[in-house]
């Protein structure tokens, strides 16, 4: 299989962590790709018409994309290790969706600063994106710590990658402030070997 990926994408990192956790890293050739919404660059648009990574090309040539789809496929291939049976499954999927939504908002903030001309940037829109992230962080602190501290699943991996991305691209926002439980959980989770092995390069 071939995985189109970039070391700085948190969505691709989710896939890389899953591959390591399930012992499948050796089954995938990683192909570096990069681009933006205004310039697809080396993004695999022939494999994913949305021009996004990660994208996974299977042995039969079929491509599947969106990190959640890829993670479900690879986890099923490994025997279902990181997506538990219902009813915990629904919590895991909701937690993963929450983390991915945080990432969507955080990445849009990066694009606003990097791609849009300065005179056209709209600060209320940027703060609106951060509002989504902040509300999700508050929900994780208030309602999800029991799940995060439970058996390893893909929801935890997704949250770990999301929090790492906030440190990577939005460190000045200080997401840990007022969220001691989440900060303590992340300190332990980020020390996992497969999280350390997939850390993005210095910003």
N, C-alpha and C positions, 0 to 999 in steps of 0.2 A: 504494500500500500504506500501511497504518497500523501504526505500532509503538507499543505501550503500554510506557512506559519511565519511569524516574525517574533524575535525574542522580546519585543516590547509590547505585544498585544496581550492583554489579560485574558481575552477569550481563547486565544490559542494556548495560553499557559494552562488554562483549565484542562485542555486536552492532554497536554504534556504531563501534567501531574497525574491524571488518570492512567495514562500509558505506563508511567513508572509504578504507580500503586498496584496495577493489575499485571505487571510483568510483560507488557506488550511493546515496550519501547523498541526492541530489536526487530519488530515486525513492520516498522514504518520508516520510510525514507523521508526526512524532513527537508523541504525545499523552501528557502527563504523568499518571501514576497513582501512588497510594501507598496503603499500608494495612499492617496487621499480621495475624498469625494470629488475634488476638482481635477485630479490627475490620477488615473488608475495605476500608473507606473507599471510594476511587475505583478500586480494582482492577477489571479487566475480567472480572468473574465470569461475564458472559454470553458471553464469548469463551473464557475459560479457567476451567472449573469449579473448578480448584484455587486460584483467586484469587491467582495469582502473575504477576509480570512478569519478563522481557519476554514479550509476546504479539504476534504479527504477523498482521495481517489482510490477506489477499491481495486482488488486484483482483477476484476472483470472489466475495469475501465469506467464503471459508473462512479459519478461524483455525488457526495452528500455534503451538505453544508449547514451552517449555523452550529455554534458550539454545543448547544443542548442536544441537537440531533446526533452530532458526531459522538458526544459522550454517551448517549444512550446506546448507540450502535456498538461502540467499543466495549462498553460495560457488559452488554448482552453477549458479545463475543467471548468475554472472559468469564462468563458464568454468572453475571449479575451480582457483583460484589459491592458496588457503590450506590445502587438504586434498590432500596429495600422493598419488601412486600408491603402492600397496603395493610393498615392505614398509615404507617409511617411514610410510605412513598409520597402521599399527597403533601405532607409537610416538607419532605425533601425537595420536591419539585417546586413548591411555593418559595422555599428558601433560596433555591437556585435562581428562580425568576426574579426575586427581590434583588439578589446580588447582581444579576445581569442588568436589571433596570438601573441600578446605581452606576454601573459601568457605562451604559448608554449615555446617561446624563453627564457623567464626568468626562467622557470622550468628546461630547459636543462642546463642553466648555473649552477643551484644548483646541478644537478646530476653530472655535470663535476667535481665539487669540492668535492662532497661527495662520489661518487662511483668509479670514475676512479682513479687508483693509481697515486700518484703525479708525478712520472717520465714519465707518459704517457699523462698528461694533455697538451692540445694544446691551448695556450693563444690566438692566432689569431682566433681560432674557437669561443672561449668565447666572444671575442670582436665583432666578426661577429654577434653573437646572440644579443649582446647589441645594435649593430647598427640597427637591426630590431626594437627593442624597442624604440630607440631614434628617428628613423624616424617616427614611429607611434605617439609618443608623440608630435613631431613637427607638424604632420598633424592635430592632435586633437586641438592643440593651434591655428593653422592657419585657419582651415576650419570647425571645428565641434562645436565651442562654442555656436552658435545659437541653434543648435539641443540639445546640452547638457543642455542648460538653458530653454528648452521648456518643454512641458508636459512629465511626467514620462513615460518612456518606458524601454524595456529590454536592449537597447543599453546603456542607462545611467547606469543601474545596472551593466552591464558587465564592463564598463569603471571604475566605482567606485571600483569594486572588483579587477580589474587589478592594479589600482594605489595603493590600499591598500597592495597588494602583493609585489609591488616594495618597499614599506616602510617596509614590514615584512622581506623580504629576501635580498633586495639590497639597503638598506638605504644609504650606502656610495656613491652610484651613484648619489644621489641628483637629482632626476628627475624633481624637481620643478625649478631648475636653468634655467633662460631664458624663462620660460613658466608661466608668472604671471596669465594669464587668466585661464588656466587649474588648476593651484594651488588654485586660489580663488574659482573656481567651486567645486573642490574636498573638500575644507574646509567646504563648506556648505553641500554638498551631504553626506559626511561621518558622519555628525551629525544627519542624519535621524535615527529615532529610530531603524528601522529594519537593518540598517547597523551597528549600535552599538551593537545590540543583537547578531550579527553574527561575530563579530570580532574574529580573531584567537587568541589563547593564546600567551603569550609572547614568542618570539623566543628563 
